[in-house]
Amino acid sequence: MNFKALLKSARGEEPCDLLFKNAAFANLCTMEYERGDIAVKDGIIIGIGEGYEAKESVDCEGRLLLPGFIEGHMHVESTFMTPRSLAAAISPLGTTTVMPDPHEIANTCGVEGIRFMRRESDGLPVDFFYGAPSCVPASAQETPFEEIEAEEIKKLLADGTCAHLGEMMNFPGVCLGDDKVWAKLDAARGLVITGHAPRLKGKELAAYLLGGISSDHECSCEEEALEKLRRGMYLMIRQGATARNLSALAPLLVKNPAFATRCLTVSDDINPIFMLRRGHLDGCLRELIECGVEPLAALRTVTLTPAEYFRLDDRGMIAPGKIADIVMTDTLDEKFRVLKVWKRGKLVAEDGRTLEKITPAVLSALPGYSGEARTPTAEELRVKIENPEAMINVIGVIPEQVVTETLQMPPTNIGGFACADAERGLAKMAVVEKNRGTGRFAVGFIHGFGLTRGAVASSVAHDAHNFTCAGMDDLSMSAALRELARIGGGIVVADGEKILAEIKLPVGGLMSLLSVGEGKAKLEELAAARDALGCSNEHAFMQLSFMSLSVIPELKLTDKGYFDISGCGVMPLFVR
Amino acid sequence: MNFKALLKSARGEEPCDLLFKNAAFANLCTMEYERGDIAVKDGIIIGIGEGYEAKESVDCEGRLLLPGFIEGHMHVESTFMTPRSLAAAISPLGTTTVMPDPHEIANTCGVEGIRFMRRESDGLPVDFFYGAPSCVPASAQETPFEEIEAEEIKKLLADGTCAHLGEMMNFPGVCLGDDKVWAKLDAARGLVITGHAPRLKGKELAAYLLGGISSDHECSCEEEALEKLRRGMYLMIRQGATARNLSALAPLLVKNPAFATRCLTVSDDINPIFMLRRGHLDGCLRELIECGVEPLAALRTVTLTPAEYFRLDDRGMIAPGKIADIVMTDTLDEKFRVLKVWKRGKLVAEDGRTLEKITPAVLSALPGYSGEARTPTAEELRVKIENPEAMINVIGVIPEQVVTETLQMPPTNIGGFACADAERGLAKMAVVEKNRGTGRFAVGFIHGFGLTRGAVASSVAHDAHNFTCAGMDDLSMSAALRELARIGGGIVVADGEKILAEIKLPVGGLMSLLSVGEGKAKLEELAAARDALGCSNEHAFMQLSFMSLSVIPELKLTDKGYFDISGCGVMPLFVR
């Protein structure tokens, strides 16, 4: 950026490109509303006040201008959209900058998956600053495409692919001084290191902080959040599609609006249905204000504070020298709407739509991902009972949670095989390794998932994102898995040999080539098909996607079999 | 720093080095007082709370612990002390980090002078982070030892000698796009660039901000400060020995304590007399609180906010993972006293004294500075009147200010020579080039300086720090200048051939080898001698030191002659 070339316009001696006239704007530095004209040239705010000439003027008629919203933590892949589709969806909602952690695609496609995300994020009306994933794989129990170690992280940070360290989820590894974990922390020392430390407190939290980690987005109650704030962490108030902490944490900001300088509001994981219903950061703002948070304090958590936290000193406020990322709204209350959005001084969205059509296509090659996997036949999925007295270990689903419990139950024995049993709430589960094409699979059982017939299968299965399936009969399961392989990844609902619904996720097995509206429609079709299988669990797909995540308690199933996070480690299907 | 080695102590499994028990402490993240034990190992805070074992404990008995104070902007040279003496003086006052701009020594000794300051600052109980001087020389009218251009600045930033860009005083150069100025700004783009922009506002301020400059310490009224805050700048509230803006700006913090997140309190220029009377940042805190600023808001301006502004994420708060720079006080009110100071977990000062004796010696060589100059004889200082009708241009002193006015007066003609004249308030002035040893000198006149006889001479003469002298007769002036050269720089008061008082400043012509107490005594001797010459102007030495600064309006005298900053440029002694 040639700032020197802007001086004549700044001094008012040459016309600027764009002039917002009769504007009110939010000043996050002084926490007040100001009035004044705002002059822009070459995408940079060059002045505020009277007496500017411009090639183009926007009469704001007293409407409010806000700095573009900055998303401090999200996973693009969770939206089922590519960066292009996501940008098209959130740009009209006022988001102009996103700090994504690409650890999902890093699991399925490795380092080249991250570079792919970086490439696909260029030239969009939203700036993406990627964190280098710090935990690929989530644990040794999972099989990602490749492990990402400190050396790769150094390269990603050095060559500009990534700008900070992504969420450090391995808090036991940090606290206990795991060498590989600390090599990653050391690789990012001096940069921003983002955290993920649910329920960590006291001495464990202090140990975690020694790693240089400076934020957390896993707080679910005021007490936890306050301790982390007190110990110097930035608090990321998460309002995701399912992990929703905003109403629990907003009271902190109500009681003490000054906390807005230490709080960000973030999405973590959101999906098209959620976005079209609630919005993005604009929705978070409405909710914060509805909770009683002072509007400018709420606004700071998605503008200046994330800019400060991530050391983006070129944005986060409407001030001379900053990028002209500007959001026009009717007002700033619990019902406000984004009217227009300018990115680097260019009008990019109006009335909920981007001005330029952004197709959901992928523009570059994604190396590493084939989506192919040898999936097991119905016969291979059968579980033979060797000892009729033996109990089976079962994953116990806890409603609306991603944590589970470990259950021991007698199997339902049909012809010498342990089978799913709707009456007992027992489904069979399978995980098929697909990232390395080994076709290795493991079978287990899950209680409380909610299916009564058929099967659901998904290539979205945290964190390694192998093919995961839950079903009531082996035929449905093998059909769902086979279809999953055929379409190169996605979510499939099958009833016997029949495919009831599916969403294709060919981009790394995680992302579709759909727009937000198309994605929503597909997800609704999947929900309807799930309903048709008698499954009342509206979080079924999300819960299934977490049943192989080997770092969230208690019992999980990966392609290597059962894993008990609470200390037992690898566990057999049958209780010995 | 090996943080991993601290984990066992952080987890409470191994004893830490030092434990503050029964402490109250200021938490700048949540803006509250907390109670709890604070555990330290290897100079790092490793935990807060109960249950730590320690090799050594400090029973705080409920006394208050604060983070070490951070000085956001000062010139070490202005204290007449070396970094060692300064550290010895301010460490017991609670200062643990200083961000000095070494542009004074850079003028007299060049780049090697800066490296000398860096070396002399190592191993002290105060951390010094130097800014790379951005304006050496202050203008082309001055003669420094060498010019410091963008290339040298790049090197200083790259090799760790400097960490940010020092005050950008050349605001016309910034606003008008001067190539050399912008090359310096570009050399520091992305780093912190500190500012100096008195009275700049509106479009000029906006143009200045395009340079990437993010702070200012020259605000003297609320209106100016508020505009700069609104435009995104950090406000440095300056409370120097003579430039004292605290009482004018404190109301901003009284009205809106949230401004504490955008304000620093700094010293800029202070001297031993001031320090022993008022303190350092501890004194600023007392004054802020006396002005009605909420104590924690006041404290933030000298702890967390400077740490945030300068991106020192290892300090500024008492929290796990941060450096154990800790100040113990009796309380935090308008009369509070610093009791003890720990630097990196080591007790370094108690009851106003450093525990370890820090001698005022200089430990390394200072290249480039000779202090030698050929000084003019009394005869050479004479000003012959060629045209008896001609008026002379005269620098008009404005009481207590460093700005001047341009006067035109008839000379006092004694035997065909223009002479000083006590009755008319007219003194003669001379500036002798000493940095390059040319001995070039210029003579002018100054009105309102206050002398009635004798002469004062000084090697502290902003910014080039040539030998500057004001006197009532040529004999006193030549004697004062000769003595100045003999002692290698300093401040001298002479009456005829007799030297009444002097302070030796052999270190670059700017710094003594004295402690703060010795320096105060010498300055008091100088003041007494000045009084003996009938000079009632208590700011005489300071004002003299600014009479050759070619960037502060209006008329100044450098070794090249008169310079009128307000547009006329070089001016002759006699009005033509």
Interface residues (C-beta under 8 A of the other chain):
Chain A: F3 K4 L6 L7 A10 R11 G12 N27 C29 T30 M31 E34 I44 I46 G47 I48 G49 G51 C175 L176 G177 W182 G202 K203 E204 L205 A206 A207 L209 L210 G211 G212 S214 L226 L229 R230 R231 G232 N256 P257 A258 F259 T261 R262 E308 R311 D313 M317 A319 P320 G321 K322
Chain B: F3 K4 L6 L7 A10 R11 G12 N27 C29 T30 M31 E34 I44 I46 G47 I48 G49 G51 C175 L176 G177 W182 G202 K203 E204 L205 A206 A207 L209 L210 G211 G212 S214 L226 L229 R230 R231 G232 N256 P257 A258 F259 T261 R262 E308 R311 D313 M317 A319 P320 G321 K322
